[in-house]
């Protein structure tokens, strides 16, 4: 849902629809992550063999659970993974989360807005724990964000109690805004 929402809003931009962006943007949904990153590995292996020029890959995984953060007495935030990622792209992601965007102003025309209304918190996964690892393995810069500090993330995931009732759609919207920010900024960047 997070990246579908970002895609939906991106397609409301007249400049995007008219193909005025400097760079191609792709949205991916991968299968078989839990089986060993099979879907993302297939795609990025093929891209590597084809010699595709990929400038950035953002992995959004687990974007809706905030109760663990709140129960720990912390403020809601975007978790920015800092290990097994591209450091420069990760720094750029932090800027997207926290800085006012002029490009969003151009899309909105009425207001200068930040992409996200909540801050980020740096966190670590401890290993290359999601589909961003496939992009990195193929030599492409990747970044990874999650719903919170990794320690406060959803412990119900992959259990019979992994239910939609535990998710915050407002928090997922923050992740969609982050995704939109990155995609829009990079679509028009002179790379």
N, C-alpha and C positions, 0 to 999 in steps of 0.2 A: 504494500500500500504506500509506503514511504516514497519509493521511486516512481510509482505510478502518479502520485500527486505532483511530484516535481516535473515529470514529463507533461502532465496535463497543463500546468501553468506555463511551462516553457513554450508550449505550442500556442499560447495566447499572444506571444510576441510577434508582431508583424515582421520585424527584421529576421527572426528565426524562420518563419514560414516562407519568406521571400528568399531564403538562402544567403543572407548578407553576412553571415558569420565567416570569419577567416578560417575556422577549423571545423572539421566534422566532429559531431558528438554522437556517441552511441550509448544506449541504455541496454544493460544485460540483466537477465535473470538466469541463474545457474542451477542446474540439477545436480544431485548426488554430492553435495558438499560433505555431508556426514559419511559418505562412502569413500572419502579420500580426495575431495576437491575435483572429482572426475569431470564435471561439466566445465568448470573454469579452466582446468588444465587442457581440456580438448581445444577450447577456443584460443587460449594464449599460446599453446604449442603450434597451432595452425598459423596464428598471426606471426609468430617468430619465424616459421618456415617460409612464409610469404614475404617476410621483410617489412611488415607493416610498421609504420611510424606511429607509435602510441606515446603521447606526451604525459598522460596521467590516467590513473585508475583509482577511483574511490570505492571502497567496499563499505556498504551500510549493512550491518548485521545486528539484530537485536536492538530495535530503535524505540520500543514503546514502554518498557517497564521502568517505573521510577520509585516504586514503593520501598525497595531496598535502600535507595539513597535517602529518602525521607525518614525511614526508620532508623538510619544511622545518624540522623540529626544534621544531614548535609543539605545544601541547596541543590535543586534540580540542575543538571548540567549535561553537556554533550561529552561523552568520553572519547578522547583522542588517543588512540594507541600510539605509543612511541617506540616500540621495539618491533623489529622485523618489517619495517616500513621505510620508505624513502624520506630522509630527514627534510629535504627542501620542500617536497610536496606537503609533508605534514605541517611544516611551518606555515605554508600557504593556507592550508585548511584552517589553522588557528586564526589567521587573519580574516578569513571568510566568516567564521563564527562571530568574531568580536568587532569588526570594523563596519562603519557605515559604507554603504555601497552607492556609488554614483550610477552604476548600470541598472540597479533596481529602480533608482529614481527615474531613469529613462523609460523603464517598463511601466512604472506606476503613474508617472506624470504629476501626481498630486503631492507626494511626500518623499522625503529622503528617509529611508528605512534601513535598519540593520537587517541582515538576513536572519539572524537568530536573536531572540529576546533573552536567552539564557547564556551563561558563560560555558567555557569548556573546562575540563579537568584532564590533565595528562594521566594516562594509565598504561599499564602493560598487560599483555596477554601471557607472556612467558614462552611462547613459541609462535610459529607462523600459523595461526589458528583459524584462518578463514580464507575465502577465495582470493583475497589480495595477494596471498602467497604465490598463486599461480602466475599472476602478472609479474611479480618480482622475479620468480624463477626464470621467466622468459626474457628478463632484462628490462622490463618496463617499470617506471616509477609508480609505486602504489602507496595508498594511504588507507587507513581503516578507522572508522568511528563506530562507537556503540552507544548504548543508552545511558551509560553512567561510568563511574569508576568500575573497573572490572570486578573488584571485590564486592560491589553492591549490585551486580547484574542479576538477572532473573535466575534463581536456583530451580525453578519449576520447568525450565526448558527441557524438552525431550522426555517429559514424564507424562503420566496420564492426567496430571493437574496443570498442564500447559494450556491455559484457556485464555480466550480473548478478554474476559472480564478483568484480568490483571493488567491490561495495557492502557496507557494514557494516549488517547488520540491527539491531545494537545502537544504532548512530547514528540509524538511521531511527526507532527506538523513542523516542529523545530528542525528535525532531521530533513524533512522535505525541503524546507527553506535553505538549509545548508547545501543540499544537493543542487537545488536551483541556482544558488549563488555560485557554486563552483562551475557548474555547466555553463551558465551564462557568461561568467567572466572569461572562462577559457575559450568559449566559442568565438569571442571577439578579440582575444589576445593576439598580439603579433609575436608568434613563437619562432 
